[in-house]
Each structure stands twice: as structure tokens, then as C-alpha cells.
Amino acid sequence: TNVVQAIRQELEKLKGSLSNIQAVSQDNLRLHDKAVIVRLWLQKLSDIADDADNALAEFGYQILQHEVEMLNQEKPKVSLFFCHSDKKAFRQEMMPKARGISNKLEMINKEVKDFLASEKYGVTTASSPQVDVVQEVGFLIADLKITENEEKTSIENFWSIIKEKAGVSDEIPIGLKDIGRHIAEKCQGLSLAANLLGGLLQNKRRDFWLSILESGVLDKEDIISAILKLCFENLPTPFLKRCFAFCSMFPRNCVIERDQLVQLWMAEGFIDPGLGISVMEEIGNQYFDTLLQNSLLEIVSKDNFNKVTHCKLHNLVYDFAYSLSSFESITFGESDQDDIRQIQHLALESFTEETMKIAKEKARYLRTLFLKKNLPDNNLLNLNFLYVLNLCDADIAELPAYVGNLRNLEYLDLSRTEIKSIPDSACNLYKLKTLRIIGCNSLEELPKDFKNLLCLRHLHFYYNEYFSMPYEFGRLSHLQTLPIYNVGKKCGPPIGELKHLKDLKGKLEIRNLDLVKDKKEAEQANLFGKPNLQELELRWIYFLREGPNN
């Protein structure tokens, strides 16, 4: 209804504002050289944003739940969601929470205003106090020590690396050549330094090149740490900084899939929502390319279209990313976190008594869980605001039914597990945008109410032609990733369900075409209406069974 659409738009708008608060406050909480009182304000801002985010998540879920219920009604009612009494109840539930959040923000504003007006800071005005706090805070990250021997390379080779990364290989502008050679001389024999500097200098004017040379950064003993700090400071948005820091959630030396990383960033809310939900993948891929250009990610492999598909982090870059995220993450045993107050992300081999305690105490604020084994029987019940559950390669044979209670989940990865089925309760995950079930060899079908996952954008799986796909698949109209589609007859969806999936991208393999009775039925798939498909594979199984279209 129009009312539902209006409320959704308002929620998205408010969520965008909150995402900006979270991005800026989390970015500045990574700084180590700030006054205690400033850190307290930033932590308060972060906590308030998290509380508001939780409230919005609940309201958003209610709207999606209503849409699913209306679609599943055999006879749609004329009187839809948010009649007069419903709207009043909705406002009564939402307003106290919104008012409480607003009051907390006003309190912080007053504290900041009084403090910045003090003689200590010499401030006589108090406009945009939250922005002033950010501006008053310096940036200093504890030095990282180089623990590896980098290959010694000649100055000419360094200059070549810098030119290529900076995009000036063909034509070197006047005045850059001498500056560039001097920069190359200061790389201290480290190729990583040359790569990082080249990425930093890309598309920059001569004045910027000269400022890097004269800044003293390249004269520091720990040059890699100094350059990494500089690269991080020069990333264009707080959202991109959060995306980079999140890369340390993966184990050291892990090869990371591009699409997986972008989809995780989306689920975590690290992609600027102000740019529009329809282009999140596009913006995420731009973030990925920017990190590649800055040598903060390294290329591992490319596809047939020369697109980078997998990456990894250099050991020293990983250490740096970990130093940025360690205040809010515990990552595969690498954490030295004593204060669990800010923990939002857990990446564990298994739950221990200590990490179970953290999960319980931080349940309301825990956003991410990567787990390899020892899935609790019922202890995920309270993680109602979990956005990401990554059980890839986990030692589990069954997915508990309580997963359906994780109603704000946007990313679920069950790849390469021994699960035999996905519980029906998982179809209550109305916010789910990504489901990965690659290599689940014991899995034979998707749950019958799979059609309820209206927000699903990426379904990663690959099974044989007998894999049973659910009915009304066409309701998943936001799908962009669908590697295979098994045409069904009595036990699955017809080819016409593809008609509604206009946003499909990449590769699509359509199987069991011998079950399509004629040209008219085949045209219902509307394959010409899917302009973003790059590869299309058509399969008939005529040698295994009889069909009308052999």
C-alpha cells in the first residue's frame, strides 16, 4: 500500500542518517590519540546509533512480514496493512523509542557544546557539535613492526611500479618525473611500499606528490606502517574505511571471493545507503576496485572477462586492518581484546566459555558471527540483531530451527557443510539478501516457502538437474545471482517463472528444457528481458528421459 511504501521510505532515509553516524563514530573510535572525554562521546554516539538501528530493524521486519502475509493470502483483502488503528498502534510503539534516541542525542550535543566552548579549546561557537568533535580528533594508529623480509629491488623497478600504479606509465606530466624518482629512492628496498605509494598517488596533482615527498613520512624507520596510515587516511569515505577494516574478519592468508566480500559489506550496512539500495552491488564493487588500486587488496585470480574474482591481504596489510578493527572484533584467536563493551563481530573456530559469555552479554549489539564448529543448541536464540551468519566449512550436519528467529539476518552462508535440509523456519528470514549453499552435497531441496524471501538478491548454489526447486520462484524478483534453474513439471517451477527475474546478472544455466512443451512456453522466460546476463547455458536431458521437446 501507499502507507507501507511511505513508511519504508522514511525508514530507509533514517537508516541512511544513522549509517553516517555509525561510519563516522566507528571511524574515529579507531583513533588512539584522543582525549578520554571525546572517546566517551564517540562511544555514546555509536551506542545510540546501534540502538536506533535495532529499532528500525524491528519496524522494517514488521513491514516485510506483512507483505509476505498479504502475498500468501488466497483472497487479498481490500483493507490492507496500517488501517487507522494499525497506524495509531505503530506510532505508539515507535514514538517512545524515537523520542528516547532523540533525547540522548540532545544530551550529547549539549555536553559537546559546553566542552567545545571552554577556554581549553578556545571555541566560541557550537555549530554542528558532532562534526566539530570529529574535526578536533587527531589520527594516530599504533606503529606496526615489519615482521617479514621484503624483496630488495632497484630504484628503477620501484619507479616503474609507482608509475604503473599511479597511471602515469605512458605520459609523465612535467615535474612529476624527478619527484617520482625521489619517492622511489625512499622506498627502503620494499616493493610493498612502492605499490602502496603508487596507489596513493593515482590521479593526484603534482602538489600532492610533492607533499608526500616532503612530509617526512618516507623517512620513518617503519615506512610500511607510515604509508599504510596515509593510505587509510586518504580513502574517500568512512564507509570505505569500514569495508577495509572488516577484511580482517577472514583468517590470515585467506583467499577472499570478491562477490562474497561485497555481499558481506552490504549485509553489514557498510555501503552508503544514501546512494540507493538498487545500486549497492555497484557501489560495493567500486569500493573493492578502490582498495585494489590502493594495493590494500592483492589480486589472486581473474575471470574470462579480466575481472578480479579473488583477492587476499598482504601479511603487513592484514596486521594493519586488524589493528583498526580489533576494538570491535574477535577474529579467529587473534584478538587481544580485554574490553568486550564494543564487540560487534565474532569470528571463531568454536565457542569457548569466554566467547559464549561475550555472545550472551553482547547479544543485542552483535552483528556478525563466523563459526567453524560447535554450533550451540539454543544460544543463538537471543542474537536477534545478527546481520551475518557465516557457517561455511563448519562441522555441522543440521541447521537448527531457531535460525528462523534471527529475523534481521541478511547474509547466511552454509557452504560445504553436511546439512541435509534447510528448516522451514528459515523462510521467515524476510530480510535475507544473500544465501550461499555451495557444495552442500547432502542437500536435496529448498524449503517449500522459499518464495517468502522477497528481499533475496543472491542465491549461490550448484546442483544437478534433479535438485528440486520450489514453486513460485518468480516472486523473488530482486534476484541478481542465480547460477542454475531447473525447469520442473510436477515437482518444480515451470520455465515461465523466469519472466519476473529481470535483474539476473552473470551466468545462468537453464536445465531440463526437454520438459518445456513448445516455443510459446519457452518465450515466457523472457530471456531477452535480462540485459545484465553475460553467459547463458541451455541444457536438455533427452538422453535420460522422454520429453515433448527432445
C-alpha positions as CSV (number, residue, x, y, z in Angstrom):
1,T,0.0,0.0,0.0
2,N,1.0,3.7,-0.3
3,V,1.2,3.9,3.5
4,V,3.6,1.0,3.7
5,Q,5.7,2.4,0.9
6,A,5.9,5.8,2.6
7,I,6.9,4.3,5.9
8,R,9.5,2.2,4.2
9,Q,11.0,5.3,2.5
10,E,11.1,7.1,5.8
11,L,12.8,4.1,7.5
12,E,15.4,4.0,4.7
13,K,16.0,7.7,5.0
14,L,16.5,7.5,8.8
15,K,18.7,4.4,8.4
16,G,20.9,6.4,6.0
17,S,21.4,9.1,8.6
18,L,22.2,6.5,11.2
19,S,24.7,4.8,8.9
20,N,26.5,8.0,8.5
21,I,26.7,8.5,12.3
22,Q,27.9,4.9,12.7
23,A,30.5,5.2,10.0
24,V,32.0,8.5,11.4
25,S,31.9,7.4,15.0
26,Q,33.3,3.9,14.3
27,D,36.0,5.5,12.1
28,N,37.1,7.9,14.9
29,L,36.9,5.2,17.6
30,R,39.8,3.6,15.8
31,L,42.0,6.5,16.8
32,H,44.3,6.1,19.8
33,D,45.3,9.6,20.5
34,K,42.1,11.3,21.7
35,A,41.0,12.7,25.0
36,V,39.1,10.3,27.2
37,I,36.0,12.6,27.2
38,V,36.0,12.7,23.4
39,R,36.2,8.9,23.2
40,L,33.3,8.7,25.6
41,W,31.2,10.9,23.3
42,L,32.0,8.9,20.3
43,Q,31.2,5.7,22.1
44,K,27.9,7.2,23.2
45,L,27.1,8.2,19.6
46,S,28.0,4.7,18.4
47,D,25.8,3.1,21.0
48,I,22.8,5.3,20.3
49,A,23.2,4.6,16.6
50,D,23.2,0.9,17.3
51,D,20.0,1.2,19.5
52,A,18.3,3.2,16.7
53,D,19.4,0.7,14.2
54,N,17.9,-2.1,16.2
55,A,14.6,-0.2,16.5
56,L,14.5,0.4,12.7
57,A,15.3,-3.2,12.1
58,E,12.3,-4.3,14.1
59,F,9.9,-1.9,12.2
60,G,11.4,-2.9,8.9
61,Y,10.8,-6.6,9.6
62,Q,7.2,-5.9,10.5
63,I,6.6,-4.3,7.1
64,L,8.2,-7.2,5.2
65,Q,6.2,-9.7,7.3
66,H,3.0,-8.0,6.3
67,E,3.9,-8.1,2.6
68,V,4.6,-11.8,2.7
69,E,1.3,-12.5,4.6
70,M,-0.6,-10.5,2.0
71,L,1.0,-12.3,-0.9
72,N,0.2,-15.6,0.7
73,Q,-3.5,-14.9,1.1
74,E,-5.6,-16.7,-1.4
75,K,-8.1,-13.8,-1.5
76,P,-6.4,-10.5,-1.0
77,K,-8.3,-8.2,1.4
78,V,-9.3,-4.7,0.4
79,S,-8.3,-3.4,3.9
80,L,-4.6,-3.6,3.9
81,F,-1.8,-3.0,6.4
82,F,-1.9,0.1,8.5
83,C,-5.6,0.9,8.7
84,H,-6.3,3.8,11.1
85,S,-6.0,1.7,14.2
86,D,-2.9,-0.1,13.0
87,K,-1.2,3.2,12.2
88,K,-2.0,4.6,15.6
89,A,-0.6,1.4,17.3
90,F,2.5,1.6,15.1
91,R,3.1,5.3,16.1
92,Q,2.5,4.5,19.8
93,E,5.2,1.8,19.6
94,M,7.7,3.7,17.6
95,M,7.4,7.2,19.0
96,P,8.7,6.5,22.6
97,K,11.8,4.7,21.1
98,A,12.4,7.5,18.7
99,R,11.9,10.2,21.4
100,G,14.4,8.4,23.7
101,I,17.0,8.2,21.0
102,S,16.5,11.9,20.2
103,N,16.8,12.9,23.9
104,K,20.1,11.0,24.2
105,L,21.5,12.8,21.1
106,E,20.4,16.2,22.5
107,M,22.2,15.4,25.8
108,I,25.4,14.6,23.9
109,N,25.1,17.7,21.8
110,K,24.8,19.8,25.0
111,E,27.9,18.1,26.6
112,V,29.9,18.6,23.4
113,K,28.7,22.3,23.1
114,D,29.7,23.1,26.6
115,F,33.1,21.4,26.3
116,L,34.0,23.0,22.9
117,A,33.0,26.5,24.3
118,S,35.5,26.1,27.1
119,E,38.8,28.0,27.2
120,K,40.7,24.8,26.7
121,Y,39.6,24.6,23.1
122,G,39.1,28.3,22.6
123,V,35.8,27.7,20.8
124,T,33.2,30.5,21.0
125,T,30.6,28.9,18.7
126,A,29.0,25.5,18.9
127,S,27.6,24.9,15.4
128,S,27.5,21.3,14.3
129,P,29.0,20.0,17.5
130,Q,29.3,16.4,16.4
131,V,31.2,17.4,13.3
132,D,33.4,19.6,15.5
133,V,34.3,16.7,17.7
134,V,35.4,14.7,14.7
135,Q,37.5,17.6,13.5
136,E,39.1,18.1,16.8
137,V,40.2,14.4,17.0
138,G,43.6,13.6,15.6
139,F,44.5,10.4,13.8
140,L,47.3,8.1,15.1
141,I,47.4,4.3,15.0
142,A,50.0,2.3,16.9
143,D,53.0,1.6,14.8
144,L,53.2,-1.8,13.2
145,K,56.5,-3.6,13.0
146,I,57.7,-5.2,9.8
147,T,58.0,-8.9,10.6
148,E,58.9,-10.1,7.1
149,N,61.8,-9.5,4.7
150,E,60.6,-7.7,1.6
151,E,62.4,-8.4,-1.7
152,K,65.1,-5.7,-2.4
153,T,64.5,-4.1,-5.7
154,S,66.3,-1.4,-7.7
155,I,65.2,2.2,-7.8
156,E,64.3,1.9,-11.5
157,N,62.0,-1.0,-10.7
158,F,60.4,0.9,-7.9
159,W,59.8,3.9,-10.2
160,S,58.2,1.6,-12.7
161,I,55.9,0.1,-10.0
162,I,54.9,3.6,-8.9
163,K,54.3,4.8,-12.4
164,E,52.1,1.8,-13.3
165,K,50.0,2.0,-10.1
166,A,49.7,5.8,-10.4
167,G,48.6,5.5,-14.0
168,V,51.3,7.7,-15.5
169,S,53.2,5.0,-17.3
170,D,52.6,6.3,-20.8
171,E,52.9,10.0,-20.4
172,I,54.6,11.5,-17.4
173,P,53.4,15.1,-16.6
174,I,56.0,17.8,-16.4
175,G,57.6,17.9,-13.0
176,L,56.4,14.5,-11.8
177,K,59.4,12.5,-13.0
178,D,62.0,14.0,-10.6
179,I,59.6,13.9,-7.7
180,G,58.6,10.3,-8.5
181,R,62.2,9.1,-8.7
182,H,63.0,10.7,-5.3
183,I,59.9,9.0,-3.9
184,A,61.2,5.7,-5.4
185,E,64.6,6.2,-3.7
186,K,62.9,6.4,-0.3
187,C,61.1,3.0,-0.6
188,Q,63.8,1.4,1.5
189,G,64.0,-1.6,-0.8
190,L,60.4,-2.6,-0.2
191,S,58.2,-3.4,-3.1
192,L,55.1,-3.2,-1.0
193,A,56.0,0.4,-0.2
194,A,56.2,1.2,-3.9
195,N,52.8,-0.4,-4.6
196,L,51.1,1.4,-1.8
197,L,52.6,4.7,-2.8
198,G,51.6,4.2,-6.4
199,G,48.0,3.6,-5.5
200,L,48.1,6.6,-3.2
201,L,49.4,8.9,-5.9
202,Q,46.9,7.8,-8.6
203,N,45.1,10.7,-10.2
204,K,46.8,13.2,-7.9
205,R,48.3,16.5,-8.9
206,R,52.0,17.4,-8.7
207,D,51.4,19.3,-5.4
208,F,50.2,16.1,-3.7
209,W,53.2,14.1,-5.0
210,L,55.5,16.9,-3.6
211,S,53.7,16.9,-0.2
212,I,54.2,13.2,0.2
213,L,57.9,13.6,-0.6
214,E,58.4,16.5,1.8
215,S,56.1,15.2,4.6
216,G,58.7,13.1,6.3
217,V,56.6,10.0,6.1
218,L,59.0,8.3,3.8
219,D,61.9,9.0,6.2
220,K,60.4,7.0,9.1
221,E,62.0,3.8,10.2
222,D,58.8,1.8,9.9
223,I,57.9,3.1,6.5
224,I,55.2,0.5,5.7
225,S,53.2,1.4,8.8
226,A,53.5,5.1,8.0
227,I,52.4,4.6,4.4
228,L,49.5,2.4,5.4
229,K,48.2,5.1,7.8
230,L,48.5,7.6,5.0
231,C,46.6,5.4,2.5
232,F,43.9,4.7,5.1
233,E,43.5,8.4,5.9
234,N,43.1,9.2,2.2
235,L,40.4,6.7,1.5
236,P,37.5,8.8,0.3
237,T,34.7,7.9,2.7
238,P,34.2,6.5,6.2
239,F,32.1,3.7,4.7
240,L,35.1,2.5,2.6
241,K,37.3,2.6,5.7
242,R,34.9,0.3,7.5
243,C,34.9,-2.0,4.5
244,F,38.7,-2.3,4.5
245,A,38.9,-2.9,8.3
246,F,36.2,-5.6,8.0
247,C,38.6,-7.7,5.8
248,S,40.4,-8.8,8.9
249,M,37.4,-10.9,9.8
250,F,38.8,-13.5,7.5
251,P,41.7,-15.7,8.6
252,R,45.2,-14.5,7.8
253,N,46.3,-15.5,4.3
254,C,42.8,-16.4,3.3
255,V,41.8,-16.1,-0.3
256,I,38.6,-13.9,-0.4
257,E,36.0,-14.1,-3.1
258,R,35.0,-10.7,-4.5
259,D,31.3,-11.2,-4.6
260,Q,31.3,-12.7,-1.1
261,L,33.1,-9.7,0.3
262,V,30.8,-7.2,-1.4
263,Q,27.7,-9.1,-0.2
264,L,29.1,-9.1,3.4
265,W,29.7,-5.4,3.2
266,M,26.1,-4.9,2.1
267,A,24.7,-7.0,4.9
268,E,26.8,-5.1,7.5
269,G,25.5,-1.8,6.3
270,F,29.0,-0.6,5.2
271,I,27.8,0.6,1.8
272,D,26.5,4.1,1.8
273,P,22.7,3.7,1.8
274,G,22.2,7.3,0.7
275,L,23.3,6.2,-2.8
276,G,20.3,3.9,-3.2
277,I,19.6,0.3,-2.4
278,S,19.3,-0.6,-6.1
279,V,23.0,0.1,-6.7
280,M,24.5,-1.4,-3.6
281,E,26.4,-4.1,-5.6
282,E,27.7,-1.5,-8.0
283,I,29.0,0.7,-5.2
284,G,30.4,-2.3,-3.4
285,N,32.3,-3.3,-6.5
286,Q,33.7,0.3,-6.8
287,Y,34.8,0.0,-3.1
288,F,36.6,-3.2,-4.0
289,D,38.3,-1.7,-7.0
290,T,39.4,1.3,-5.0
291,L,41.1,-1.0,-2.4
292,L,42.8,-2.9,-5.2
293,Q,44.0,0.3,-6.8
294,N,45.5,1.3,-3.4
295,S,47.2,-2.1,-3.0
296,L,45.3,-2.7,0.2
297,L,44.0,-5.8,-1.5
298,E,46.1,-8.1,-3.7
299,I,44.9,-9.8,-6.9
300,V,44.7,-13.6,-6.7
301,S,42.6,-14.5,-9.8
302,K,40.5,-13.1,-12.6
303,D,37.7,-14.5,-14.8
304,N,37.4,-14.7,-18.5
305,F,36.4,-11.1,-18.7
306,N,39.6,-10.0,-16.9
307,K,37.6,-9.1,-13.8
308,V,39.3,-9.7,-10.5
309,T,37.3,-12.5,-8.7
310,H,39.5,-13.3,-5.7
311,C,41.9,-11.3,-3.6
312,K,43.9,-11.5,-0.4
313,L,45.7,-9.2,2.1
314,H,49.4,-8.9,2.3
315,N,50.5,-10.0,5.8
316,L,51.5,-6.5,6.8
317,V,48.3,-5.0,5.4
318,Y,46.3,-7.7,7.3
319,D,48.1,-6.7,10.6
320,F,47.1,-3.1,9.9
321,A,43.5,-3.9,9.1
322,Y,43.3,-6.0,12.3
323,S,44.7,-3.1,14.3
324,L,41.8,-1.0,13.0
325,S,39.1,-3.5,13.8
326,S,40.4,-5.1,17.0
327,F,38.4,-2.8,19.3
328,E,35.1,-4.2,17.9
329,S,36.1,-7.7,16.6
330,I,37.4,-11.0,17.9
331,T,38.9,-12.8,14.9
332,F,40.0,-16.5,14.9
333,G,42.0,-16.3,18.1
334,E,44.0,-13.2,17.0
335,S,42.2,-10.9,19.4
336,D,43.9,-9.3,22.4
337,Q,40.7,-7.5,23.3
338,D,40.2,-7.1,27.1
339,D,37.2,-4.7,26.9
340,I,34.2,-6.5,25.4
341,R,31.9,-3.5,25.6
342,Q,32.4,-2.6,21.9
343,I,32.5,-6.1,20.4
344,Q,30.1,-6.4,17.4
345,H,31.9,-9.1,15.3
346,L,32.9,-12.6,16.2
347,A,34.9,-14.9,14.0
348,L,35.6,-18.2,15.9
349,E,36.8,-21.7,15.4
350,S,34.3,-22.8,18.1
351,F,32.6,-21.3,21.1
352,T,34.5,-21.4,24.3
353,E,33.3,-20.5,27.8
354,E,34.7,-17.0,27.3
355,T,33.3,-16.3,23.8
356,M,29.9,-17.7,24.8
357,K,29.9,-15.2,27.7
358,I,30.6,-12.4,25.2
359,A,27.9,-13.6,22.8
360,K,25.4,-13.6,25.7
361,E,26.4,-10.2,27.1
362,K,26.6,-8.5,23.8
363,A,23.7,-10.3,22.1
364,R,21.8,-7.0,21.4
365,Y,24.8,-5.5,19.6
366,L,26.4,-8.5,18.0
367,R,26.2,-8.1,14.2
368,T,28.4,-10.8,12.8
369,L,29.2,-14.4,13.6
370,F,31.7,-16.6,11.6
371,L,31.8,-20.1,13.1
372,K,33.6,-23.3,12.1
373,K,32.2,-25.8,14.5
374,N,30.4,-26.3,17.8
375,L,27.1,-24.6,16.8
376,P,25.2,-24.0,20.1
377,D,21.9,-25.9,20.6
378,N,20.0,-22.8,21.6
379,N,22.4,-20.0,22.4
380,L,21.8,-18.1,19.1
381,L,18.2,-17.5,20.2
382,N,19.0,-14.1,21.6
383,L,21.1,-12.9,18.7
384,N,18.1,-11.1,17.3
385,F,20.1,-8.3,15.6
386,L,22.6,-10.5,13.9
387,Y,23.1,-9.5,10.3
388,V,25.7,-12.1,9.2
389,L,25.9,-15.8,10.0
390,N,28.8,-17.5,8.2
391,L,28.9,-21.2,8.8
392,C,30.9,-22.0,5.6
393,D,33.0,-25.2,6.1
394,A,31.5,-25.6,9.6
395,D,31.4,-29.1,11.1
396,I,27.6,-29.3,11.2
397,A,25.1,-31.8,9.9
398,E,21.9,-29.9,10.8
399,L,20.8,-26.3,10.8
400,P,18.7,-25.7,14.0
401,A,15.1,-24.5,13.5
402,Y,15.9,-21.5,15.7
403,V,17.7,-19.9,12.8
404,G,14.3,-18.6,11.8
405,N,14.3,-16.4,14.9
406,L,17.3,-14.4,13.6
407,R,14.8,-12.1,11.9
408,N,17.3,-9.4,10.9
409,L,19.7,-11.8,9.2
410,E,20.8,-10.5,5.7
411,Y,23.6,-13.0,4.9
412,L,23.6,-16.7,5.5
413,D,26.4,-19.0,4.3
414,L,26.1,-22.7,4.8
415,S,28.5,-23.7,2.0
416,R,30.4,-27.0,2.2
417,T,28.5,-28.2,5.3
418,E,26.8,-31.6,5.7
419,I,23.3,-30.3,6.2
420,K,20.6,-32.4,4.6
421,S,17.8,-29.7,4.7
422,I,17.1,-26.1,5.4
423,P,14.4,-25.8,8.1
424,D,11.1,-24.3,7.1
425,S,11.6,-21.6,9.7
426,A,14.4,-20.1,7.6
427,C,11.7,-18.8,5.3
428,N,10.8,-16.3,8.0
429,L,14.1,-14.5,7.3
430,Y,12.4,-11.9,5.2
431,K,15.4,-9.5,5.2
432,L,17.8,-12.2,3.8
433,K,19.7,-10.8,0.8
434,T,22.3,-13.5,0.3
435,L,22.1,-17.3,0.7
436,R,25.2,-19.3,-0.1
437,I,24.8,-23.1,-0.2
438,I,27.6,-24.1,-2.4
439,G,28.9,-27.7,-2.1
440,C,26.2,-28.9,0.3
441,N,26.2,-32.3,-1.2
442,S,23.6,-33.8,1.1
443,L,21.1,-31.0,0.4
444,E,18.4,-32.2,-2.0
445,E,15.8,-29.3,-2.0
446,L,15.0,-25.9,-0.8
447,P,12.1,-25.4,1.7
448,K,8.6,-25.1,0.2
449,D,8.0,-21.5,1.4
450,F,11.3,-20.2,-0.1
451,K,9.1,-17.8,-2.1
452,N,8.7,-15.7,1.1
453,L,12.3,-14.5,0.9
454,L,11.3,-11.4,-1.0
455,C,14.5,-9.4,-0.4
456,L,16.8,-12.2,-1.7
457,R,19.3,-10.9,-4.2
458,H,22.0,-13.6,-4.4
459,L,21.4,-17.3,-4.3
460,H,24.7,-19.1,-4.7
461,F,24.4,-22.9,-5.3
462,Y,25.1,-25.5,-7.9
463,Y,23.4,-28.9,-8.0
464,N,22.4,-31.5,-10.6
465,E,19.3,-31.4,-12.7
466,Y,17.3,-33.4,-10.1
467,F,17.7,-30.8,-7.4
468,S,14.1,-29.8,-6.5
469,M,13.5,-26.0,-6.8
470,P,10.4,-24.5,-5.0
471,Y,7.2,-23.3,-6.6
472,E,6.5,-19.6,-7.3
473,F,10.2,-18.9,-7.8
474,G,9.2,-15.8,-9.8
475,R,8.3,-14.0,-6.6
476,L,12.0,-13.5,-5.9
477,S,12.0,-10.6,-8.3
478,H,15.1,-8.9,-6.8
479,L,17.4,-11.9,-7.6
480,Q,20.6,-11.0,-9.3
481,T,22.6,-14.2,-8.8
482,L,21.0,-17.5,-9.9
483,P,23.6,-19.9,-11.3
484,I,21.1,-22.6,-12.3
485,Y,17.4,-23.0,-12.9
486,N,15.9,-26.5,-13.0
487,V,12.7,-26.5,-15.0
488,G,10.1,-28.6,-13.3
489,K,6.8,-30.2,-14.3
490,K,5.1,-32.0,-11.4
491,C,7.8,-31.3,-8.9
492,G,9.1,-27.9,-9.6
493,P,8.5,-24.5,-11.2
494,P,7.9,-24.1,-14.9
495,I,10.2,-22.0,-17.1
496,G,7.7,-19.1,-17.1
497,E,8.8,-18.2,-13.5
498,L,11.9,-16.7,-15.0
499,K,9.9,-14.0,-16.6
500,H,9.9,-12.0,-13.4
501,L,13.6,-12.2,-12.7
502,K,14.7,-9.2,-14.7
503,D,17.7,-8.3,-12.6
504,L,19.7,-11.5,-13.2
505,K,23.4,-11.0,-13.8
506,G,26.5,-13.0,-14.7
507,K,25.8,-16.6,-15.7
508,L,22.5,-18.6,-15.9
509,E,22.3,-22.3,-16.7
510,I,18.7,-23.5,-17.6
511,R,18.3,-27.2,-17.3
512,N,15.6,-29.8,-18.1
513,L,14.5,-28.0,-21.3
514,D,13.0,-31.2,-22.5
515,L,10.2,-30.5,-20.1
516,V,9.3,-27.3,-22.0
517,K,6.4,-28.3,-24.3
518,D,6.7,-25.7,-27.1
519,K,8.1,-22.4,-28.3
520,K,5.2,-20.4,-26.7
521,E,6.0,-21.8,-23.2
522,A,9.8,-21.1,-23.8
523,E,9.1,-17.5,-24.6
524,Q,7.5,-17.0,-21.2
525,A,11.0,-17.0,-19.7
526,N,11.6,-13.6,-21.4
527,L,15.4,-14.1,-21.7
528,F,15.7,-11.0,-23.9
529,G,14.4,-9.0,-20.9
530,K,17.5,-9.8,-18.9
531,P,20.2,-7.4,-20.3
532,N,22.7,-8.0,-17.5
533,L,23.3,-11.7,-18.2
534,Q,26.8,-12.3,-19.5
535,E,26.5,-16.1,-20.1
536,L,23.6,-18.3,-20.9
537,E,23.8,-22.1,-21.0
538,L,20.8,-24.3,-22.1
539,R,20.6,-28.0,-21.3
540,W,18.3,-30.8,-22.4
541,I,18.4,-34.1,-20.7
542,Y,16.8,-36.0,-23.6
543,F,19.2,-38.9,-23.3
544,L,18.0,-39.7,-19.8
545,R,14.2,-39.4,-20.2
546,E,11.4,-38.8,-22.6
547,G,10.1,-35.3,-23.1
548,P,8.0,-33.2,-25.5
549,N,10.9,-31.1,-26.7
550,N,13.6,-33.6,-27.4
